[in-house]
Amino acid sequence: MTATPNAARDRYAELLDAADEVALKLRATAAERDRANQSPRAEVELLRERDLLQVQEPVSYGGAGLNYAQACQLTRRIARGDTSIAHLLGYHYAQTRIDRLFGTPEQAEAQSRANGTRRLFWGGVQNPRGGSGIELTRDGDGFRLDGHRTFASGASLGDQLSVIASYGDKLVFTSIPGGREGFRSVGKWDNMGQRLTDSGGVEFTGVRVDRSEILGPDPVGEYEFTPYQTLVTPHWQLAFVNFYVGTAEGAIAEALSWTRSNATPWETSGVDRATDDPYILERTGEIVSDIRAAALLADRAGDALQAALDTGPSLTAEQRADAAVAIYEAKVFTTKVCLDAASRLFEIQGARATTAAYGFDRHWRNLRTHTVHDPVAYKAREVADWALNRRAPEFSLYR
């Protein structure tokens, strides 16, 4: 069963509304939950209850048939209320697409059905930096995973885990149920930002992996990735772009609401209301304009990636580069604009807004924490190398 165009548009609109409602609920308690730094299990269940986890799966499987660019719009909406939960959702959306990129048609179909019917939440063990890495080795008639990673967002909560491992000198993508024997979450995630992302370390000790859980055809690891498959990295980078933009959008909305109700004009402004103060107006205009530009560039990046995905396995290396660079352009710009906005909002609100109870500083802390996930200077370099030299970003889990 395939949704009609009108039904698909209506369902997408309903999901955008649902994401907005969830964001408002999250925003109401965001500062309190940020301080408590507890596991985001309840927040993940809220996403599940509102049918926001399985949106990319076919309608016939219980999903909504959304494409990845549309899913990223939901990530952005959630980020307006809580950047940490948008981080988890954005990663989840990217991870549920890995089967389509690397798996056989049978693997992708089976996982899609499970995602839709069971509303699975995905955690990821993918960050290639930190720890000893994770190795896949043969073990009798199956395989085993051993090793550890320092960062693994959502892994302790995942119904399903997307795990990237080394198999000899090859990179392999695996998909295993969460909580399997030998898997352990280690270390409390207590960083200054993104505090509800369950991003602590993980260990694998002899974790069993069946051949069917290693994505791709036999022989395991004995093939080269195509340009289409290497779109896996732009998926993650586009998720980052969108929860940066959503964070800035939520931050400015909170700041303007607070300013209308609580701020006072400066004594020499010559006006009676803060909302008429010329310098507050100037800064507000600059910040709103910058965030709007960032959102438009993020939309352009989403369109570029979706066009590449729609091209499918025939995608060329040059087409892959065009899509990746569009996302990296957005990454460079949104990093700068959103960090700046989250800092300058206090110039609009005034000193009283720095009161700890409000928690307005969480927007900057969240952005600052995640924007050093991978150095944005290298994204600028990759953009320049393509513009100047037509030298495409070489595939890695960061490019």
Residue, then its C-alpha position, 0 to 999 in steps of 0.5 A: m500500500t502506497a500513500t497518495p500524494n495528498a495523503a502523504r502531504d497530510r501525514y507529513a504536515e501532521l508529523l511536523d505538528a507532532a514534532d512542534e508539540v513534542a518540542l514545546k513539551l520538552r522546552a518546558t522542562a529542558a533546563e531542569r532536565d539538563r541540570a539533572n543529567q539523567s538517562p533520556r529514556a522517557e524522552v525517547e518513549l515520548l518520540r515513540e508514542r508520537d510515532l516519530l521514530q518510524v517516519q521513513e518506513p513505508v506506510s504499509y509497515g506502519g511508517a509515513g514514507l518520508n524521505y531523509a530530507q523530510a525527516c531532518q525537518l522533524t529533527r530541526r523542529i525537535a531541536r527547538g525544544d531540546t538539542s539533546i533529544a534532537h541529537l538522538l533523533g537525528y542520529h536515529y534517522a541516519q542510522t536507520r538508513i544504513d541498511r539501505l545503503f550497505g545491506t542486501p535488498e533482503q536485509a534492508e527490507a527485513q529491517s525496514r519492516a521491523n523498524g515500522t512495525r516495532r517502532l524501534f529506536w536506534g543507538g549508534v556505535q560509530n565514532p571512529r576516534g577514541g578507544s581501541g576501536i571495534e574489531l569483527t572476527r570470525d568465531g566458529d560459524g559466526f562472528r564476534l565483536d570486541g573493543h570499545r569506543t569512548f562516545a556512542s550516542g543512544a547506545s544504552l537505550g537502543d532497541q537496535l544498534s548500528v555498529i561500525a567495525s574493522y574486519g581485517d583492513k576493511l570497514v564493515f557495517t553491522s546491525i544487532p539488537g541492543g543489550r546483547e550479551g557482552f555489550r556494556s555501557v561504561g562511563k557516565w556522560d557528564n559533559m557541559g552540553q548535550r547532556l541528555t544524549d546518552s553519549g558515554g563509552v561502550e565495550f564489546t566483549g565477545v559479542r556474537v554477530d550472525r552473518s545476517e547481521i553484517l550488512g552486504p553480500d558475501p564474501v564479508g568485506e571483500y568489496e569496494f564502497t560505491p559513491y552512493q554508499t559513501l553518502v552515509t557520512p553526509h547523512w550524519q552531517l546533515a543531521f548536525v546541520n539541522f539540529y544546530v539550526g533548530t537550536a538557534e531557532g528555539a533559542i531566539a524564540e525563547a529569548l524574544s518571549w522573555t524579552r517581551s515580558n521581562a527586559t527593560p530598555w537601557e536608561t539612555s535609549g529614550v524609549d519606555r519598552a525594551t522592544d523599542d530599544p534601538y540596539i535591541l532591535e538592531r541585534t534582534g534583526e541581525i540574529v533573526s536574519d542570520i538564523r533564517a539564512a542558515a535555515l535556507l542553506a540547510d534546506r538547500a543541503g537537504d535537497a542536495l542529499q535527497a537528490a543524490l539518494d533519489t539517483g540511487p546506486s548509479l550515482t557518480a563520484e562527482q555527483r556525490a561530491d556535489a551533494a557532500v559539499a553542499i552539506y559541508e557548506a551548510k555545516v560551516f555556515t550554521t556552526k558559525v551563525c548558530l554559536d554566535a546567535a546563542s551567545r548574542l541572545f544575552e545582548i537582547q535579554g540583558a543580565r537578568a537572563t543569565t540567572a541559572a534558573y532560566g538555563f538559557d546558557r544551555h543553548w550555547r553549551n549544547l552547540r559548543t559541545h557538538t560543534v567540536h564533534d569534528p573540526v569545522a575548519y576541515k569542512a571549510r577546507e573540503v569546500a575550498d578544495w572542491a571549489l578551487n581544485r575540483r578535488a572531492p572529499e575522500f570518503s571516511l566516517y567524517r567526510 
